Amino acid sequence: MPAKLTIEEAGKLIDDLCLMDDVFFTKCFDGSNACTQLMHDLSCTNPDKMHYNVLRERTGFFKRKKEGILDMATKFDKAFEELLEKKVAEEVAAIVEKERAAIVAKESAKIRAQAIAEGLAEAREEGARKTAMNVARSMLADGSIPIDKVARFSGLPLSEVEGLRSSIRL
């Protein structure tokens, strides 16, 4: 069961842990102790309102002195340049990867198309060869057609037609 807290002043029930932390912090650290003063200084943008001299002086230097302002501007410029370089490098890498992928896909498609074309050519050749063999077998089975005409009409070499004739007679 989640913790429940009632704020006496408001008379409300709180079940949000973050809000409970805020209430606890506010009640326990009323601004008069070192912890709350440090927390204040770390979130404060006006050096004149800071409690600790070291933070007030350094913040004042970076916000009000020409050297401090230039130093911070230089550091911000450098950080910005580093972020920009990183972003540009990431974008370039993404573009290069996209282009590489496109080239690979294009080359793969080209290789597939070539393989398909070669496969089709081989299939046509094999089909034509089987057709020629069937024609030659049919002509040889007839027995009345001379072997040289069977070779000429089927497109097969004479030696192959002779081999077919010997296999048919067996």
C-alpha positions in Angstrom: 0.0 0.0 0.0 1.5 3.4 -1.0 2.3 5.9 1.7 -0.2 8.6 2.3 0.5 12.1 3.7 -1.8 14.8 4.8 -0.7 18.4 4.7 -2.1 20.1 7.7 -2.2 23.6 6.3 -4.1 22.5 3.1 -5.9 19.6 4.6 -5.3 17.5 1.5 -4.2 13.9 1.1 -1.1 13.4 -1.0 -0.2 10.1 -2.6 2.4 11.4 -5.1 5.9 10.5 -3.8 7.6 13.3 -5.6 5.2 15.8 -4.0 5.8 14.2 -0.7 9.5 14.7 -1.1 8.9 18.4 -2.0 6.8 18.8 1.1 9.4 17.0 3.3 12.2 19.1 1.9 10.3 22.3 2.4 9.3 21.5 6.0 12.8 20.2 7.0 14.9 22.8 5.2 13.3 26.1 5.8 16.2 28.1 4.2 18.1 28.8 7.3 20.5 25.8 7.1 23.6 25.2 4.9 21.9 22.6 2.7 19.0 24.8 1.6 21.4 27.8 1.1 23.6 25.7 -1.1 20.6 24.4 -3.1 19.4 28.0 -3.5 22.8 29.1 -4.7 23.2 26.3 -7.2 19.8 27.2 -8.8 20.2 31.0 -8.5 21.1 33.1 -11.6 21.7 36.3 -9.8 25.0 36.4 -8.0 23.9 39.2 -5.6 21.2 36.8 -4.1 23.7 34.0 -3.4 24.7 33.0 0.1 28.2 31.6 -0.4 31.0 34.0 -1.4 32.9 31.5 -3.5 29.8 30.8 -5.7 28.8 34.5 -5.7 32.3 35.6 -6.9 32.7 32.9 -9.6 29.2 33.4 -10.9 29.7 37.2 -10.9 33.0 36.8 -12.7 31.4 34.7 -15.5 28.3 36.9 -15.7 29.8 40.4 -15.3 33.5 40.6 -16.1 34.6 40.8 -19.7 37.2 38.0 -19.2 34.6 35.7 -17.6 32.0 36.4 -20.3 34.6 35.8 -23.0 35.7 32.6 -21.3 32.1 31.3 -21.0 31.4 32.3 -24.6 34.5 30.5 -25.8 33.5 27.4 -23.7 29.9 27.5 -25.0 31.2 28.0 -28.6 33.6 25.0 -28.2 30.8 22.8 -26.7 28.4 23.9 -29.5 31.1 23.2 -32.2 31.7 19.7 -30.6 28.0 19.0 -30.6 27.6 20.3 -34.2 30.6 18.2 -35.3 29.1 15.1 -33.6 25.7 15.8 -35.2 27.2 16.4 -38.7 29.3 13.2 -38.3 26.2 11.2 -37.3 24.2 12.7 -40.2 27.1 12.0 -42.7 27.4 8.4 -41.3 23.6 8.0 -41.8 23.8 9.3 -45.3 26.8 7.1 -46.1 25.0 4.0 -44.7 21.9 4.8 -46.7 23.9 5.2 -49.9 25.8 2.0 -49.2 22.6 0.2 -48.6 21.1 1.6 -51.8 24.2 0.5 -53.7 24.1 -3.0 -52.2 20.4 -3.3 -53.0 21.0 -2.1 -56.6 24.0 -4.5 -57.0 22.0 -7.4 -55.5 19.1 -6.7 -57.8 21.5 -6.6 -60.8 23.1 -9.9 -59.7 19.6 -11.5 -59.2 18.5 -10.3 -62.6 21.6 -11.6 -64.2 21.2 -15.0 -62.4 17.6 -15.2 -63.5 18.5 -14.4 -67.1 21.3 -17.0 -67.1 18.9 -19.5 -65.6 16.3 -18.8 -68.2 18.9 -19.1 -71.0 20.0 -22.5 -69.5 16.4 -23.6 -69.2 15.7 -22.6 -72.9 18.8 -24.5 -74.0 17.9 -27.5 -72.0 14.3 -27.4 -73.3 15.5 -27.0 -76.9 17.9 -30.0 -76.4 15.2 -32.2 -74.9 12.8 -31.2 -77.8 15.6 -32.1 -80.3 16.2 -35.4 -78.6 12.5 -36.2 -78.6 12.2 -35.3 -82.3 15.3 -37.4 -83.1 13.9 -40.4 -81.1 10.6 -40.1 -82.9 12.2 -40.0 -86.3 14.5 -42.9 -85.5 11.6 -44.9 -84.1 9.8 -44.5 -87.5 12.8 -46.4 -89.0 12.3 -45.0 -92.6 14.2 -41.7 -92.2 18.0 -41.9 -92.9 20.2 -41.0 -90.0 21.8 -38.0 -91.7 18.3 -36.4 -92.2 17.4 -37.1 -88.5 20.6 -35.2 -87.5 19.9 -32.4 -89.9 16.2 -31.9 -88.9 16.8 -32.3 -85.1 19.9 -30.1 -85.0 21.8 -32.8 -83.1 25.3 -33.9 -84.1 25.5 -37.1 -86.2 27.4 -38.9 -83.5 24.7 -38.2 -80.9 22.0 -39.4 -83.3 23.9 -42.6 -83.8 24.1 -43.1 -80.0 20.4 -42.5 -79.8 19.7 -45.1 -82.6 21.8 -47.7 -80.8 19.9 -47.0 -77.5 16.5 -47.4 -79.2 17.4 -50.7 -80.8 18.3 -52.1 -77.4 
